[in-house]
Amino acid sequence: MVTKLGICSILIGFFVGIFSGISNFMKIDNFWVGLTISKFTGEYSDTIVKSIPVEFVENGLHSLIYDIPLAVVAVGLGVLLLIIGIFLKQH
């Protein structure tokens, strides 16, 4: 199950990355350009970042939510899930 989630996440990341790249190349300002997690969470982004009052955690969450493109987050999550799925034994 984890391996399937990893593969699906990688495919979603590539799909979002391709459409974001096409939009950037064509210089069209649409939904795909600059797509980050903060576009989905909206006004609750600051609440998520400030939920843990430790500075290095806040800095990491801030960069994850506001700076890193969604395609990179999805591919990274997919690779992590794929690696966990490879080493996880199901009986």
Order of alpha helices (4+ residues) and beta strands (2+ residues): alpha-alpha-alpha-alpha-alpha
